[in-house]
Amino acid sequence: MKAFKQLCGRSEAHVSRACRQWLNATPSRIVNRFRMDHAAKQLAMTERSILDISMDCGFDSLSHFYRLFKQRHGISPNEYRVRNKSTGGGQPDRQVKARPAARVWQADRPPSP
């Protein structure tokens, strides 16, 4: 949250309200989406351990990482790796689609003051 605050030059409360209003998600949910997508790429493209990948994505708790990964992708990290194993050409054999994210931009809303 501190990074959001510094980047925007606004208070934490303002950043949180703006994220919920415009992106329909809390700042932590937005960050966790990016973390889970990064983890999915690492699982498909590398042989690194799931623990190393979770730590690299900023998780101290492996169980928390598993829970968030399963929420985002619908399957466990290990199952994701098996289904999306890279063939060496840089692309996974078969991709498991992530659940659709919430609508990111709502153009019909006027900007807040």
C-alpha positions in Angstrom: 0.0 0.0 0.0 2.9 2.3 0.7 4.1 2.0 -2.9 0.6 2.9 -4.2 0.5 5.9 -1.8 4.0 7.1 -2.9 3.3 6.5 -6.6 0.0 8.4 -6.5 1.0 11.1 -4.0 -2.3 10.5 -2.2 -3.4 9.1 1.2 -3.9 5.4 1.6 -7.6 6.0 2.1 -7.8 7.9 -1.1 -5.9 5.2 -3.1 -8.1 2.5 -1.6 -11.3 4.3 -2.4 -10.2 5.1 -6.0 -9.1 1.5 -6.6 -12.5 0.2 -5.4 -14.4 2.8 -7.4 -12.5 2.5 -10.7 -11.0 -1.0 -10.7 -13.7 -2.7 -8.5 -11.0 -4.2 -6.3 -8.9 -3.3 -3.3 -5.2 -2.5 -3.8 -4.1 -5.8 -2.2 -6.4 -7.7 -4.5 -4.9 -5.9 -7.6 -1.3 -6.7 -6.4 -2.2 -10.3 -5.7 -3.6 -10.7 -9.2 -0.3 -9.7 -10.6 1.6 -11.9 -8.2 -0.5 -14.9 -9.1 -0.1 -14.3 -12.9 3.6 -13.9 -12.4 3.7 -17.2 -10.4 1.7 -18.9 -13.1 4.3 -17.9 -15.8 7.1 -19.1 -13.5 5.4 -22.4 -13.0 4.9 -23.0 -16.7 8.3 -21.8 -17.9 10.7 -22.9 -15.2 11.6 -25.9 -13.0 11.9 -23.8 -9.9 10.3 -25.2 -6.8 6.8 -23.9 -5.8 8.3 -22.7 -2.5 10.9 -20.6 -4.4 8.3 -19.1 -6.7 6.0 -18.3 -3.8 8.9 -16.6 -1.9 9.9 -14.7 -5.1 6.3 -13.4 -5.4 6.5 -12.1 -1.9 4.6 -14.7 0.1 6.0 -15.9 3.4 3.3 -18.5 3.9 3.1 -21.3 1.4 -0.5 -22.1 2.4 -1.6 -18.6 1.7 0.1 -18.7 -1.7 -1.7 -22.0 -2.5 -5.0 -20.5 -1.4 -4.7 -17.4 -3.5 -3.3 -19.3 -6.5 -6.3 -21.7 -6.5 -8.7 -18.8 -6.1 -7.2 -17.0 -9.2 -6.6 -20.0 -11.5 -9.0 -22.7 -10.2 -6.3 -25.3 -9.7 -3.3 -25.9 -7.4 0.1 -24.6 -8.5 1.4 -28.1 -9.0 -1.6 -29.1 -11.2 -1.1 -25.8 -13.1 2.5 -26.7 -13.7 1.7 -30.2 -15.0 -1.0 -28.8 -17.4 1.1 -26.0 -18.7 4.6 -27.5 -18.9 6.7 -25.6 -21.4 8.0 -27.4 -24.5 11.1 -25.4 -24.6 9.8 -23.1 -27.4 8.7 -20.5 -24.8 5.0 -21.4 -24.9 3.1 -23.8 -22.7 1.6 -26.9 -24.3 -1.9 -26.2 -23.1 -2.9 -23.2 -21.1 -5.5 -23.3 -18.4 -7.5 -20.1 -18.6 -7.7 -18.0 -15.5 -11.0 -17.0 -14.2 -12.2 -13.7 -15.7 -11.1 -10.7 -13.7 -13.5 -8.1 -12.6 -14.3 -5.3 -15.1 -11.2 -3.2 -14.9 -12.3 0.1 -16.4 -15.7 1.7 -16.1 -15.6 4.5 -18.7 -19.2 5.6 -18.1 -18.3 7.0 -14.6 -17.1 10.6 -14.4 -13.7 11.1 -12.7 -13.9 11.8 -9.0 -12.7 15.2 -7.8 
